[in-house]
Amino acid sequence: MTLTPIPDGHVGAVVTYLEMTERPKPMPLPASPLRLKSWPDIRPDQYRELFRRVGGRWLWFSRLAMDDAALGASIGEVHAVIDRAGVEVGLIELGFREPSECLIAFLGLVPELAGKGHGDWLFARTLALAWRKGVERVRVNTCTLDHPAALPAYLKAGFGAYKRAFEHFPDPRVAGLLPADIAPQVPVVPSETPR
């Protein structure tokens, strides 16, 4: 066994790359009080706020570190998940930059909705959007920092793993992109640790 050191002030994760190469069989859409709203002209501040609310607990930070121009160039097709009160409580972002392929770039609900039975509905809606005409492969990446149910849910939905990688990056809490207390399940190791 080999241990790979992670620099102080960084966070490490194992990334699993998943794919689905056959369109799933049509299934009835699970019931949910949630609905989707397409965001074709999303403002950067609006996107970042929802991204932070959905992914902060799991240390999603990549889009928070981008300036408006870079963010605008990176954002794919965005759909907000809306609750009965009209509040944005989730996010689906799909990328179609590769011919005949869809990348599920981001997918999630605010932590308050985790474990309340909305995941099957969210997956069904996401796959229906991803598998549009001409798509032959749908990809998604998840990592050990994501919600513990993420990888099992992708596998249950029919995705298969095809690659893994180890990544480390500066802790977004240390960098000030996320609040210091946002992901208590991942301890902060400061850049300068007393010995």
N, C-alpha and C positions, 0 to 999 in steps of 0.2 A: 504494500500500500504506500502511495506517495501522497504527502500533504503538500499543497501548494500554498505558500504564505500569501496573505492578503495584506497590502500595505495599510498602515494605520490611517484612519480617516476614510477608508474605502469600505465598500460592501461587496460581497461575492455571492454568486449564484450559479447554479447549473441550469443552462437553457436547454429545453427540449424542443426540437423542430418537428412539427407534425404536418401531415398532409392527408387529404381526402381526394382520391382520383376517380371516384365514381359518385354520381349524383345519388343521394339517399332516396329511398322509397318515399313517396308522398305519405304523410301522416297527418291526422287531424291536428290542428293548432291547439296546444294546451290552453286552457282558460287562464286569463289574467286580467286584472283591472288596469294593467299598464298598456300604453300604446306607444307607437313610434311617431316621431316627427322628423321629417327630413330637414337638414340644415344646409341648403346649398350655398348660402352666402354668410356663413358663420363669421362673426368678428373674433379676432385673436383673443381678446380679453374674455369673451363669452366661452370660447373653447377651453382656454386655460382653467377657468373657474370650474367647469364641469369635469375636466380631466383631473384636476386636483381633488375634487370631492369624490370621484369614483376611484382613482388610483393611488391617492396619497397614502392610504393605509398599507399599500403594497409597494411603496416607494417608486411609483411611476414618476419619472422626472424629465424624461428626454424632451418632451414638448415644452416644459417649463423653462428649460435652459435656452430655448431658441428666441431670437428676436422676431418681430412681427413678419418681416419679409421671409425669413427662413421657415417660420411656422406656416405661413400662407402657401409656400411652395411645397411643403411636406404633407399637408392635410389632404386626405383622400375624400371619399364620400362619407359624410357624417350623418348619423341619425341619433337624435336624442331620445331616450326613453322617458316618457312623461307619466306621472301618476294622475290620479283622479282630480287632484287640485290644480293640475297644470304645471307642477314643479318638475324640473329635469332631475331624474334620479338614476340615469344610466346613459351609457354611450356605446354606440357601435361605430367603428370606423373601418371602412373597407378600402383597399387599394387595388386598382386595376391597371397598373403600369406595365405589367408583363402581358403580352398577348396570350389569350386563352387561360389566364390565371387570375385568381382573386387572393389577396392577402388580407386576412382579418388582422388589421394592425392593432386595434384596441377593442376590447369587449368587456363590459362590466357594469355592475350596479353599485350604488352607494353602499357602504358597509352595513347600514341599518337594514337593508333589504336582504342581506345574505341569510340563507337557510330558511327562507319563507316561501319556497316553492316557485319562485319566478324564473329560475334558471332554465327549466325546460322550455318555457315560452320564449325566453331570450335566445336560446340556441336555435329553436325552430325558425324564429324570425330572421336571425342572422344567416342561417343556411339558405333560406328562401331568397334573401337578397344577394348572397354570394353566388349561388348557382344560377346565374342568368344565362341567357343564350350565348353560346360561344365559349363558356367557361368549361375547362376540362380538368382543372386542378384547383383546389382550395387549400391554402396554407395558413398556419397559425404557429406562433412561437409562444411558449410559456416558460416560466422559470420557477425556481424553488422559493422565490420571494412572493410569488402570487398567492392568492387564496388557496388553501390546501385542497379544495374541491375542484380547482381549475383543471389540472391534468386528468384526473379521473373522469371529469365531465366531457372533456374533449375525446378521450378514448371511448367512452360510452356512446358519444354521438357518431362515432365511426371514423375518427381520425386515427392514423397510424404514425408512430414515431419513425423518423428516418435519420436523425442525426442529433448529437448532443454537443454542447460546448460549455466551457467554463468562462464566465466573465467577471470582471471586477471593475468598479467605477467609484469615483469620489462620492461619499455619502451625501445625498442631496439635503439632508438635515444640517450637516456640518457646513455645506456650501450656502445655506440660507434659502434654498429653493422650496423647502418644506419645513413646517414647524418641527422643533426638536422632539416633541412628544407624539408625533403622528403615527409611528409604527413601533409600538412598544415591544412587539415580538422579535424585533431585530435590534439588539443593543448597539448603541453608538460607541465606536472606538475612536477617540479623538486622534488627530494627527500627531500630537505629541503626548504619548502615554508616559506617565511617570514610571520609572523602573524600580 
